[in-house]
């Protein structure tokens, strides 16, 4: 099963175990605004630069690097995985 999913709007989504919800980034976007690079690997994705999500269902902060299928949570996260590195979980939906 894949660790990430591609949406039709040039977004890549991955499941965040710290927030227990999906996070997404834009790549190859035709409009002005931030874009991330992605290595095109759904099993072991690498995304640059870091991913910062504020708000979400827990109204917190999640800041991470995704490298080679692992998610490194930075210490400014407001969830219990702050400062830890874990394997990206499989995408929970088909």
Buried (B, 14 or more C-beta within 10 A) or exposed (E): EBBBBBEEEBBBBBBBBBBEEBBBBBBEBEEEEEEBEBEEEBEBBBBEEEBEBEEBEBEBBBBBBBBEBBBBBBEEBBBEBBEBEBEBBEBEEE
